[in-house]
Amino acid sequence: MYTTGDPDVVVMEWSVAGTVVRTGSTYAMRYAAFVTFRSGEIATYREYWNPQVFLTALDGQGF
């Protein structure tokens, strides 16, 4: 978690590793989220990740 110059904004980064059961393919995904709080509640939430990593792990089989 990263703080910003704004006490109501937080940037978070995390990663997930797993195996797609259907294909047996492994994947490692990194995520980043930008969260804005107002009055102690989440006002906005934006998350970024690379869908190509997930699609590659699906090995062309789709969802």
N, C-alpha and C positions, 0 to 999 in steps of 0.2 A: 504494500500500500504506500502510496506517495502523497504527501501533502502538497498543496499549491499555495499561492499567495492569497487565495480566497478561502477563508475558514469553512465555507459552505460547499467547497468542491474537493472531491477526492478522486484520485486516479488509482486503479487497482490493476495488477497484472498477475496472472497465474497460468499454470500449464496443467494439462491432463494427458495421461498416456493410457492406452487401452488396446484391446483387441476386438475387432468386429467379428462377432460370433459366426455370422453367415459365411464370411470369406476367409477368416483366420488371419487376415491382414492386421498388422499393428499400425498404430498411429500415435503421434505426439503433437498435440495442439497447444498453441499459446493463445491466450485471450488478453484483452485489455478492456477495461470498463471505466467510463467517466460518469461520476455520480454527483448530482447537485442536490443539496438538502435545503429545505425551507421549513422553518418551525419544527425541526426535528424529524421531518418526514422526507422521503425521497420525492423530489420534484421532477428530476429528469434522470434517465439511465440510458447510456449509450454503450453498446458492447461491440467490439471488433474482433474478428477471427478470420482465418483463411479457409473458405469453404473448399478450396482445391485439395487441402490435406485430407479432409473427410471424404471427398469424392474419390480420391486416389485409394484410400483405404477400402472403400466399397467395391473397388475393382470393377467398375462399370456396371454393377448390378442394381444400382439405384436404391431407393428407400424400401 
